[in-house]
């Protein structure tokens, strides 16, 4: 979807009184969507899921981009304190049950946001994983909401071209070999023989945190 079509769709939702929001991990490729939104309506909330496990560089980059783009960024945190995010042996859940850790820190908080909004503007791309390739531009989400995926037909080359055209900033960890950047304990540098998403939850049969699987109406 090009910028003009994206702008038209946002206006259509707003004309029907829909309450919109987006979410972002503030990785470099995420900034294209944020930049386009900043050109359309900077009042639309941008939820950053602050798990408490992010790289310090990500937090600083979030603040930099928020100021540069004039975004309405809101931190979203789990209601479950870290002291309670442990298994029976007392280990933090990301070490023994990363699925449950993601649920508590990402999926559950976002589900609460869906309850108070109508449309989730989401930057997933079909070229990122098989799960995302099966998605549609618009599809139902829990609580009677809509997931809107304006970037679904974009690819890495299109992202790069937009970044270059608008001179968008780059996440500082990229120059250190990180491409797909999430929580620090579950992110590693990308090896030459790895696909982008394989740098997350390395060694596990896991490529999604649940935001794009659990929060889709089947």
C-alpha positions as CSV (number, residue, x, y, z in Angstrom):
1,X,0.0,0.0,0.0
2,X,1.5,3.4,-1.0
3,X,1.4,6.5,1.1
4,X,-1.7,8.0,-0.6
5,X,-3.7,4.9,-0.2
6,X,-2.6,4.6,3.5
7,X,-3.6,8.2,4.1
8,X,-7.0,7.7,2.5
9,X,-7.7,4.6,4.6
10,X,-6.8,6.5,7.8
11,X,-9.2,9.3,6.9
12,X,-11.9,6.7,6.1
13,X,-11.5,5.1,9.6
14,X,-11.5,8.5,11.3
15,X,-14.6,9.6,9.3
16,X,-16.4,6.6,10.7
17,X,-15.4,7.5,14.3
18,X,-12.9,4.7,14.7
19,X,-10.4,5.0,17.5
20,X,-6.9,4.2,16.0
21,X,-3.6,3.2,17.5
22,X,-0.3,1.7,16.4
23,X,2.4,-0.2,18.1
24,X,6.2,-0.2,17.4
25,X,9.3,-2.0,18.5
26,X,11.3,1.0,17.2
27,X,13.6,-1.1,15.0
28,X,14.9,0.6,11.9
29,X,12.4,-1.1,9.6
30,X,9.6,0.0,11.9
31,X,10.3,3.6,11.3
32,X,8.8,3.7,7.8
33,X,5.3,3.2,9.2
34,X,5.9,5.7,12.1
35,X,7.2,8.3,9.7
36,X,4.2,7.9,7.4
37,X,1.9,8.2,10.4
38,X,3.7,11.4,11.5
39,X,3.0,12.9,8.1
40,X,-0.7,12.0,8.5
41,X,-1.7,12.4,12.1
42,X,0.7,12.7,15.0
43,X,-2.0,12.4,17.6
44,X,-2.5,8.7,16.9
45,X,-1.0,6.8,19.9
46,X,2.1,4.7,19.4
47,X,2.3,2.0,22.0
48,X,5.8,0.7,22.8
49,X,5.6,-2.6,24.7
50,X,8.2,-2.0,27.4
51,X,8.9,-5.5,28.7
52,X,11.7,-4.3,31.0
53,X,14.1,-6.5,29.0
54,X,15.0,-4.2,26.1
55,X,18.5,-3.1,25.2
56,X,19.3,0.3,26.6
57,X,20.1,1.4,23.0
58,X,16.5,0.6,22.1
59,X,15.1,2.8,24.9
60,X,17.3,5.7,23.9
61,X,16.4,5.2,20.2
62,X,12.7,5.2,21.0
63,X,13.1,8.5,22.8
64,X,15.1,10.0,19.9
65,X,12.6,8.9,17.2
66,X,9.6,10.1,19.3
67,X,11.1,13.5,19.5
68,X,12.3,13.7,15.9
69,X,9.0,12.5,14.5
70,X,6.8,14.3,17.1
71,X,5.0,11.0,18.0
72,X,2.5,10.4,20.8
73,X,4.5,7.4,22.2
74,X,3.0,5.6,25.2
75,X,4.9,3.0,27.3
76,X,2.9,-0.2,27.7
77,X,3.9,-2.5,30.6
78,X,2.8,-5.7,32.1
79,X,0.6,-5.6,35.2
80,X,2.5,-8.7,36.5
81,X,5.6,-7.6,38.5
82,X,8.9,-9.2,37.7
83,X,9.1,-10.9,41.1
84,X,6.1,-12.9,40.0
85,X,7.4,-13.8,36.6
86,X,9.3,-16.8,37.7
87,X,9.0,-20.6,37.4
88,X,8.8,-23.1,40.3
89,X,12.6,-23.1,40.6
90,X,12.7,-19.3,40.9
91,X,14.1,-18.6,37.4
92,X,12.8,-15.8,35.3
93,X,10.3,-17.1,32.8
94,X,12.4,-16.1,29.7
95,X,14.9,-18.8,30.7
96,X,12.4,-21.6,31.0
97,X,9.1,-20.6,29.4
98,X,9.6,-17.8,26.8
99,X,6.1,-18.3,25.4
100,X,4.6,-17.5,28.8
101,X,7.0,-14.6,29.3
102,X,5.9,-13.1,26.0
103,X,2.3,-13.6,26.9
104,X,2.6,-11.8,30.2
105,X,4.8,-8.9,28.9
106,X,3.5,-8.4,25.4
107,X,0.3,-10.2,24.4
108,X,-1.7,-9.6,27.5
109,X,-0.9,-5.8,27.8
110,X,-1.8,-5.4,24.1
111,X,-5.0,-7.2,24.5
112,X,-6.0,-4.6,27.1
113,X,-5.3,-1.9,24.5
114,X,-7.5,-3.5,22.0
115,X,-10.4,-3.3,24.4
116,X,-10.3,0.5,24.2
117,X,-9.6,0.9,20.5
118,X,-11.2,0.0,17.2
119,X,-8.3,-0.3,14.7
120,X,-4.7,-1.5,15.3
121,X,-2.4,-0.1,12.6
122,X,0.2,-2.8,12.4
123,X,3.5,-2.9,10.4
124,X,3.8,-6.6,9.7
125,X,5.2,-7.6,6.3
126,X,4.5,-10.7,4.3
127,X,8.2,-11.3,3.6
128,X,9.1,-11.6,7.3
129,X,7.7,-15.0,8.0
130,X,5.2,-17.6,6.9
131,X,2.8,-16.5,9.7
132,X,2.8,-13.0,8.4
133,X,2.6,-14.0,4.7
134,X,-0.8,-15.6,5.5
135,X,-2.2,-12.3,6.8
136,X,-4.6,-9.9,5.0
137,X,-4.5,-6.1,4.8
138,X,-7.5,-6.0,7.0
139,X,-8.6,-8.8,9.3
140,X,-10.5,-9.2,12.6
141,X,-8.8,-9.0,16.0
142,X,-10.1,-9.8,19.5
143,X,-12.7,-7.6,21.2
144,X,-14.4,-6.7,17.9
145,X,-11.4,-4.7,16.6
146,X,-9.6,-4.6,13.2
147,X,-6.0,-5.3,12.4
148,X,-4.9,-3.0,9.6
149,X,-1.6,-4.0,7.8
150,X,-0.7,-1.2,5.4
151,X,2.9,-2.5,5.0
152,X,1.9,-6.1,4.2
153,X,3.0,-5.9,0.6
154,X,6.2,-4.0,1.3
155,X,9.6,-5.8,1.0
156,X,13.1,-5.1,2.4
157,X,14.1,-3.1,-0.8
158,X,11.1,-0.8,-0.5
159,X,11.8,-0.2,3.2
160,X,15.4,0.7,2.3
161,X,14.3,3.0,-0.5
162,X,12.0,4.9,1.9
163,X,14.6,5.1,4.6
164,X,17.1,6.6,2.1
165,X,14.6,9.0,0.6
166,X,13.7,10.5,4.0
167,X,17.0,9.9,5.7
168,X,15.5,8.0,8.6
169,X,17.7,7.2,11.6
170,X,19.0,3.6,12.1
171,X,18.9,1.6,15.3
172,X,22.4,1.9,16.8
173,X,22.7,-1.9,17.3
174,X,22.5,-2.6,13.6
175,X,26.2,-1.6,13.1
176,X,27.0,-4.3,15.7
177,X,25.3,-7.0,13.7
178,X,21.8,-7.0,15.1
179,X,19.0,-7.0,12.6
180,X,15.8,-8.3,14.3
181,X,16.0,-6.6,17.7
182,X,13.7,-7.6,20.6
183,X,14.3,-8.2,24.3
184,X,18.0,-8.5,25.1
185,X,18.0,-12.0,26.6
186,X,16.2,-13.4,23.5
187,X,18.1,-11.6,20.8
188,X,21.4,-12.4,19.2
189,X,23.5,-11.1,16.3
190,X,22.5,-12.3,12.9
191,X,24.9,-15.0,11.4
192,X,25.3,-15.0,7.6
193,X,23.4,-18.3,7.2
194,X,20.4,-17.2,9.3
195,X,17.2,-15.6,8.2
196,X,16.2,-12.3,9.8
197,X,13.7,-13.7,12.4
198,X,16.1,-16.5,13.4
199,X,18.1,-14.0,15.4
200,X,15.2,-14.0,17.9
201,X,14.7,-16.9,20.4
202,X,17.6,-18.7,18.8
203,X,17.6,-22.4,19.1
204,X,13.9,-22.5,19.9
205,X,10.9,-23.5,17.7
206,X,9.6,-19.9,18.1
207,X,9.5,-17.1,15.6
208,X,6.6,-15.0,17.0
209,X,5.9,-13.6,20.4
210,X,2.1,-14.0,20.2
211,X,1.1,-10.5,19.0
212,X,0.6,-11.7,15.5
213,X,-0.8,-15.2,16.4
214,X,-2.9,-14.9,19.6
215,X,-4.2,-11.5,18.8
216,X,-5.8,-12.5,15.5
217,X,-9.4,-13.7,15.3
218,X,-9.3,-17.2,13.8
